[in-house]
Amino acid sequence: MSFYSYKNCNQDSCPGVITGDCTRGLREKVCVQVKKVYDSCMQQEQLSNVKVKLTDMVPVCECDCPQPPFTPPIAFESCRSSSINGAIRNLTIDRLCDRPNFARVRANVDIPIDILFTDFNGRQGIGKATVTVKKDVLLCIPDDSVVPFTIEALVSAICVSGCYCGDSTFEITLCATIILKVLAEVEMLVPSYGLCAAPPCEEFSESVCDEFFSLPIYPQDPCGTEGCSTAAAGMPCLCGK
């Protein structure tokens, strides 16, 4: 089963929502090594009529035998980002005198994408390309330290339309999301409830009877042993006359 399996719910040694006193069960202060996010910002935009050249066009089939070249005309099928990690190039950070701790951050963010297409014979292929987006934003930048901060980009994109222009080049229109982050690898002191207990894996099965078996044996009293809850709020109790 997993941490969140219904067979393993409400375990103190598993992650989940805290109910009641959040300090109950705290055992120690622990030092963990993490990437701290000092600042971040997100921009979403539509990029229209972007021309990209595929670096590699291979058949979708997994056969190892040599494949003939794709036969034109080639029809665009779809495309989307192949990784959430965007490459940052030409990064410049200019601190602002009139806004302490802020800086103008400029960079080219490369979004890796996969383009799916079909040739004249109906043979599917896939190729890799890169879409570059220029960014010019304001971010809160920490002061210089022994451990330097870094700027990283989380990216995601999906195509709206596209067409083949020839010479392994496509013209595409896509929706892109870019999140820029100011990060640093730090050792942080955090409260701890102790180590997680890894539950055993739950083998997949249809489990058609589990929902039925989880029902109570007897009907539950809707009013309970403490009376109708609405009566306590000043409302008439209709649960039992």
N, C-alpha and C positions, 0 to 999 in steps of 0.2 A: 504494500500500500504506500501511498505518498503522504507527505505532511498533511495534505488537504483532503485525503480520502474520508468519506463519511464513517468508515470503520475506525478511523484514527483521530476523531475530532476531540477538541477540548483537552488536549494533552499539554501539561505545563512545560514539557521539554520541546515543544514544537512551536514554530512561528505562527502567529495569528493575531486576531484582534484581542486587545486587552479589555477585560471586563472588571469592573470594581476598582479597587485601589491599585494604581499602576506601579506603586513601589513594592507591593507584596511579591516576594520571591526574588528580589534583587539580591545578588550574592557577592558581587565584587566589582571593582573598577578594572577594566582590561585595556591594554594598549593594542590597538589594531592598526595595521598599515593599509591605508586606503588612498584613493584619489579624491581629494576634496575639491568641490566645485565652488570657486570663489565668485563667479558670475557666469551667466549664460543668457543668450537671447535667441529667439527663433524667428525666421522669416520664411513665408510661403509665397510662391509666385508661379505664374504660368510663363513658360519660356516658349515662344512661338517661332516656328520656322528655323530651328537650329540644325545646322548641317554637321553630321558626324561621319567619320570614316572608320569602318570596322577594321580592327587589327587582325582579326581571325574569323574566318567563316567556315564552320564545320557542320556536317550533317548531325541532326538530332539523334539518329539511330546509333546504337552502341556497337555495331558490327566493326570488327577490326580489319576487314578487307578494304583495299584501296577504293575510294569513291571517286566517280567522275566529277568534273566541275559542274557547278550549278548552271542550269540552262535559263537564260533570260527569256521573257521578262520576269523579274523578281517582284513578288508582292509582299508588302509589309504586313505583318501579323500583329505584333505587340512588342512592347519593351518595358522594362522596369529596372530599377537600380539593383545591382548584383551584390552590394555590400552597404552596410550602414556607416562605414568608415570613409569619410571624405579626405582626400589628400589636400593639404594646404601648401600653396606655393606663393612666392613673392610677398611674404608677410612683412608688414611694417607696423610698428606700434609707436604712436606719437602721443606722449602725455600732454594733457591740457593744463595750462597755467591757471585758467580761470575756473576750472572744475577739478579740485583736488581728488586724487585717486582714480580719475577717469582718464581714458585714452582713446584716441581715434585708431581703430584697428582696421587695416586694409589688407586684403588677401584675395587670391584666386583659389576657389574651392573646386576641386575635381570630383565629379560624381561618376563612379563607374556604373555602366549600364549594360544589360544584355538585350539584344534585339533578335526577335524571332521572325523568320520570314519563310516564304514558300516560293520555289522556282516554278517554271513553266510545266514541269512534269509532276508537280504536286509533292516534290521532295522537300521536307522541312529542314531548315538550317538555323543556326544560331551564331551570332557574332558579338564581339565585345567592342565597346567604344567608351569614350569619356566625354562628358558634358562639363564645361568649365563655367562657373558663375563667379562674377566679381562681387566682393562684399566690401562695404565701407560703413562701419558701425561704431557706436560708442559702447565701451565696456569698462567695468570697474576693474582696475589692475592693481594687484598687491605690490608693496614695496619690494625692492631687491632683497634676496636672501641667499643663504648657502645652497638650499635646494631651489632650483629655478622653477618658475611656473611655465606652463606650456599652453598653447592655443590649439584646440582640437575641434573637429567638425563631425557632427552626426548628420547623415544625409539619408534621404529617401525620395524616390521619384518614380512616377508612372506615366506612360505615354498616353496622350489623348488621340493622336493620329500620326501618320507617317507615310512616306512614299520613298521609293528607290530612285536615285538620281543617276545611277551608273557608277562604274569604277569603285565599287564597294562603299559607296557613299549613300547615306539616307538623310532625308530632311524630316525632322520630327517636331512635334509640339508636345510638351510634357509639363506636368505639375510637379514642382520640386519643393521639398521642405529641407531647410538647412538650419541646424542648431549649432551655434558657436559657443564653446565653453572655455573658461579660464580655469585650468586645473593645476594641481601640484600634488606630488606624492608625499603624504604626511603620515606621521604616527599620531593617532588621535586617542585620547582617553575617553572611554564611553562606559556607561553602566551596563552590567551583564546579568542575565538570568542563568548563566552557565552554558555549557556546551549543548548543542543540538543533539538529540538522540535520533539516529537514522532509523526509520521504521523499515521493516522488510517490504520488498516489492510486492505489489498485488498483481497476480497473474490476470491477464485479460480473459474475460469470459462474458457470455451474454448476460448471465445473472438475472434471468427473467423472474426469478422468485424473490430476489432480495427486497424489492419494494414491499411485497406482500408479507415477507417474514419480519420486516421491520415494524409492522403495525403492532400496537399494544394488544395483549390478549383479551382484555375486557374494555368495554366502552368507558371513556373518561368522563367524569362528572364535570360539566361545563362551568359549574359554579365553584368547584373545588371545596376544600374543607374550611376555607376562611370566608365563605359567602361570596356574593356577587361583587365584583370589583367596581361596578358602576354605582352600587349603593354607597360605597365609601366616598365617592365623589359627589354625593348629594343627589343622585339620580335614582329613580325607583327601580328596584330589582325585579326583573321579569323572569329570572332563571328558575324560580320555584315558588309556588304560591302556597 
